[in-house]
């Protein structure tokens, strides 16, 4: 199998990546040398079969074990805790005419109802998996559009691909639908299906039916129903929360307080949480306190939120203006408050985000620049490695150390500045101790589906 990258790792069962940089924050063992101001350790990684056998001071491994990589930055395989693989790559046939959330929904809904047959979903979803695998992604939690009758088509396709890709990209499903779905019998049936396939129960915080307020009184009724369905089936929750530029969108604190009041035992992941950044300092503190009390984890999607939020109401070329806020939640504050904060990839080449390539290294790079996750760089790399591994309960991923799996990304970059300045197209991806082919699938493979 050809290996595309800036060096060829030895084919031996035991070899070394010599004189490399590794972030101290993702090492499970004490660093074998000093940690520099950017959280980097200069070391040798010795690989044996599918495991990391040793992490030793730079220059300790015998030269014949492997090449001198001159401080190349080595990272664990990355995890995406919030994706939409079933929507991916439809943008050529389902254009967002306004660039905002309403335009995205207006484009994706009709496309789903008319074109998401089993083979369409399978091919697009697997195209995304092939791409993510080549980029060094080891696990993805994907939301699956769950409005009836779509689950009868998408869920079986997903389950077959999950089995097929096990050992390469671990897959976890979550539902996504309007919250008022759970006020109906359809919601109960959906919860049963989720339990059968070992998924996470979730929805947005918007209603599909007309309501008189951003957060209507019916919200608490619907959210109570979601909690009940999850408790009865032992399910965790995965919610799209306050994905809005409206200051009145304040459901995160309500979800957290409801979880505490009922003593919810499952895990809760809250995605987006954009409107939190628009609240008063007092409400922000109260919300963060409530989230900490409830044990809520946060996943932010900076690139997609920057893309969708703060568009002019009319959209299109007739109302061009520069956005005046970034649409991104309070990553620094939430993390400093003691919450787990992950960065996810979200949508790829669909009406909700016209770009992207299932590349968590690129998503991390964008997040650093959008949300100022630098000066110092500190341990933010954990937001795409060990933190989502913890959220997704996949402890085998997200860190490096003696006895850990040899799943990693080796870059030519020697530090964060080089990593974040130049796209790492020549990265070497190592899975189970062996370098993989990182050739990407050609977009032309989907032309008969999406170019109509």
N, C-alpha and C positions, 0 to 999 in steps of 0.2 A: 504494500500500500504506500503511495507517495506521501511524504510529509512536507507540507508547505510551511516554511518558517525560516527564521534567520540563522538557525543552526540545526543540526541533526543529532538528537540525543543518542547515546550509545545504545545498541540493540541488546546488550548483555542484561541478564536478570539483575545484576548489581552494578550500579553506576552512580556517579555523583554529578550534581550541578555545583560546580566549584566557584567560590568567590562571588556570591550573589547577595543581593539585598532582599530581606524579608521583613514585612511590618511586624514589629514586636507585639502589636495588639492582636494578631491572629496566631501567635505561637502559643501552644498549650504548655510547653516547657519553659523554664527560665531561659532568657536569651543567652547564647553562648559568648556574648561580647557586649560592649557598650551600645546603648540605644542613642541614636543621634536625635537632633532636635525635630526631625520629621518622622519619628517613630520607627526608623529603619535600623535593622541589625545586619551587620556584615558577617556572612557565614557560609558554610558548605552544607548542602543537603545531599545525604546519601540515600539512594532509592534501592530497595531490594524487593523484587517481584512487584507486588501491587501496593506496597507500603513505604512510608518514610522510615528508614532504619535508624538514621542518626541526623541530628542537627548540631553541627560542631562549628567552632570558630573558623573563620575564613583561612584557607590554606592548610587546614588539618588533614583533609582527605588526600589520598595519594593521587598524584597527577595522572597516573594511568587510568584512574576511574572515570575521568571525564574531562570536558573542556573547561578552560578558564573563561568564565562568562563576564568578567570585568564589571561586576556590580549590577548585572541585569536584575531588574525587579521581578520577583516571583510572588505570585498571589494564589490563594486557593481558588478552586473552581467556584463560580459565583451562582447565587440563587436569586430568583425573581419571585417575590411573594405576592405579586399582583399583576396578572396579565389577562389578555383577552384573545387567546389563540384562535377561537372560533370565528372572530371577526376579521382576522388578519388578511391583508392584501386585497381587499375588495375596493380600494379607492379608485381604480380605473373605471369601475362600473357603478360606483355609488359615491358620487362627489358631494362633499359638504359645501353647499352654495353660500353659506354665510360665515363659516369658520367657527361657529359657537356650538354650545351644547344642543340648542334647539335644531340647528342645521344638521348636526350629527345624527340626532334621533330621527329627523325627517328623512334622511338618506338611508340609514341603516335598517329602519323598520320595514319599509317595502322590499328592500333587498333580501332581508331575512325571510319574509313571508313568501317570496316568489322564487328564490334561487338557492336557499340553503338545504338542498337535498343531501343525502348521505355522502355521495361521492364528492360533491363540492366541499363539504365541511372536512372530509377526510384529507383531501389533497391539500387544501390550504393549511389545515392544522399541522399536517406532517411536514409541509414546506417550512413552517415556522420552527418545528422541532429540529429539522436538519440544520437550519441556520443557527439556532441557539447552541446546538451541540458543537458545531464547528467554531463557535465563538468562545467556548469554555464554560457554558452554563450547565450546571449539574442537576438543577431542580427548578420546577416552575409550578406555582399555584395559579391556575387559570380560572377566571370566571366564565361560565357558560350561560349564554342567553337562555332564560328558562321560562319564558311565557309560552303557554300551551298554544299549539301542539309541538313546539320545537324540541322539547326534551325527548320525545319519542324517536326523533332522528339523531340528535346530537349526542345524547348520553351513551347509546350503544357504540357509536363511532369512537367516542372518547375512551371508553373502557377497553376497546380492542387496541387502541394506540398506546394506552398506558401500559398494557401488558407487553406489547411489542417493544417499547422503548425502555422498559425496566433495565436498570444497569447502565443506561446511557444518560437519559434525562428522566428523573423521577417526577411524576405528575400528580398533582392534587387538584380536585375540582371544587369550585364554589358556585352557588347559584347567583344569578343577578336578574332581578325583575323589579317592577314597581312595588312599593311596600304594601299597597292595598291588595295585592294578590293574596296576601296572607289573611285577609278578612273573609276569604271565600274557601270553598271546598277544594279549589285548585291548589291553594297554599298547603293544605294538609297532604294532598297527594304528592305534591312536590317534595315536602319534607320526608315522606316515606321513601321516595326514589333516592333522595340524597343519602338517607341512612343505608339503603341497600348497596350503594356504591362507595360508601365510606368517604363522603364528602363533607363540605362545610355549608351551613345554611346562611344565606345572605340575600340582601336586596339593596336597592338604593333607599334614600330617605325621601324621595319624591313620590307623589301620588299620580297615577295615570288618570284617574277621574278628576273632574274639575273641583277645586277646593278654593276657599276664600282667603287662605293665608299660606305663607311659605311653610309654616309649621302648624297645621290645623289641629284642633282637639282630637281628631281621629288618629293622629300620629301615635299617641300613647296606647290607644286600643290596638292598633296594628303591631306596634313594637312588643306589647305584652303578649300578643298571639305568637310572634316569632320566638320569644323567650320560652313560652310554654311548649311549642312544637320541638324546640331544640332540647329542652330539659327532658321531655318524654322519651326522646330518642338518643340522648347522650351525645348531641352534636355541638360542635363549636360554631361560633358566629363569625362571619366575614362580611362587613358592611361597607358600602359606599356612603360616606357621611359628609354632608354639607359641602358637596362639590358645587360651589356657588360663589358668585361675587356679591351676593345679597347679605347685608349685615344681619338680616332677620333669620338667616339660616343658622339655627342654634340647637341642633338635635344631638350633638356629641355629648353635651352635659346631661341631657335627658336620658340617653342610653346608658351612660355611666351610672347615674343615680338609680335608675331602674335595676341595673345589674346588682348594685350593692344592696338595695332594698330587698330584693328577692333572694339574695345569696347565691347568685348564679355560679355554678361550679365549672362551667366550660370556659374556654378561651374566647376572647373577642379581639378581632383585628379590625381597626377602623382605617379605611383608606380615604385619601384626599384631604378631608378636614380643612378645605381652603378658607372657608369663611371665619375660622377661628382667628386668623390674622387680622380681621377687621373689627374685632370686638374690643371693648374697653379693657384696660389692664386688670381691673377687678374681676370681670367675667372670665378673662383668660386664666387668671390664677385659680378661680373657682372651678373652671373646667378641667384644668390640669390636675388639681387636687382630686376631683371626682374620678378622673381617668386612672390616677394612680391607685386610689382606693379600690377601684373595680378591676385592676390588673389589665387594663386595655393596652394593647400594642398598637402602634401607629405605622402605617406605610404611606410614604409620600411619593407622588408621581410628578416631579418638578417639570420635566419637559412637556408632558401632556397638559398639565395645568397652566403652564405659561402659554401654550398654544390656544387653549379654549377660553380661558378666562379673560374678562375685560374687553371683549370684542364689542364694537358699537351695536346698539340694539337692532339697527336695520341690516347690518352686515353688508357684504359685497363691496364692490368698488364705489358705490354711491356715498359711502359714509366712512372713508378711510380716516383712521386716526391712530396715533401711537398709544399703546396701552400704558396706563399710569400705575399699575401695580402688577406684581409677578404671579399672582394667583396661587402662591405656594404657602403651605402651612408653616407653622413656627417650629422648624426642625431643631434649631439650637435650644430654644426654650423648653420644648418637650423633652429633649434628651437631658438637659440640665436638671429637669424636674424628676428624673429617675425613670422615665418611660423608655421602653424599647422602641427605637425609631429605625425603620428600614426604608430603603429606596427601591421602588419597583419600576418596571418597564412600561406597564399598562398597555396601551394600544400600539399597533404597528400597521402602518399603511392602510388605514381605514378612515371612516368619516370623523372619528374622534381624535385622530392624529394622523396626518398625511405622510408621516415619515417613520424613521426607526428601522432597526434591523435585528431585533431580538438579541441585542448585544448589551449585557449588563455592564461591561467595562466602559462602553460609550455612555450608557445612562449615568454611571457614576461620574464620569468626566463632566457631563452636562450639569449634573446636580451640584458639583463643586462650584461651578461658575455661576449658576443661577442663584444658589442659596448661600454663597460665600462660605463654603466648608473648607476654609483654608486660613492661613496666617494665624495660628499654625494649622497644618493639615491634621495633626492629632490622630485620632483613631477612627475617622469617618469611613475608612475602607470596610469596617465591620458592618456598615449599613447595607452592604451587598454580599456579605459573607457570613460571619458568625451570628449576626442578629436575625436575618431571615431564616437561618438554619434553626435557631432556637424557636422562632415563631412557628415554623412549619414542623417542628419536632423531628428534625432530621439531624441528630447529633453527629452523624458520621461525616458531615460536610461543614465547610466554612472555616476550618482552622488547619494549621500545619503543625506537625510535631512527631516525635518518636512514636511509632505504632499507628499513626494516622494514615488514612488512605492517600495514595499518591495521585491525587486529582488536583491539577494546578495549571496555571497560566504563566508561561515564561515570556517576558517582554524584553525587547531590546533596550527600553528605557532604563536608566540607572537611578532615577529618583522621581518624585511626584511631578516635578516641573516638566521633565521630559515626557513622562507618561501622559500628562494632561495637555501637552502642547502639540503632539503629533499622534495621529490615529495609528493605533498599533496593528496595522494590517498584517505584519509579519510575525505576530505572536506564535509561540509554540504551545499547543494545548496537550497536556499529558493526562490521560485517563487510565486509572488502574496501573500506573507505572509506565505506560507506553504512550509515545507520541501518536496522535491521530491525524488523519487527513483533514485539513481545515479548508478544503475547497468548498465554496458556497454554492448552493443550488442556484441555477439561472432563473431570473424572473420569467423568462420565456416559457418555462415549464407550465406556467399558469395561464398563458395567453388565451387558450381556448375557453377558460372559465371566466376570466375577468375583463378581457378586451372584447366587449360585445357591441 
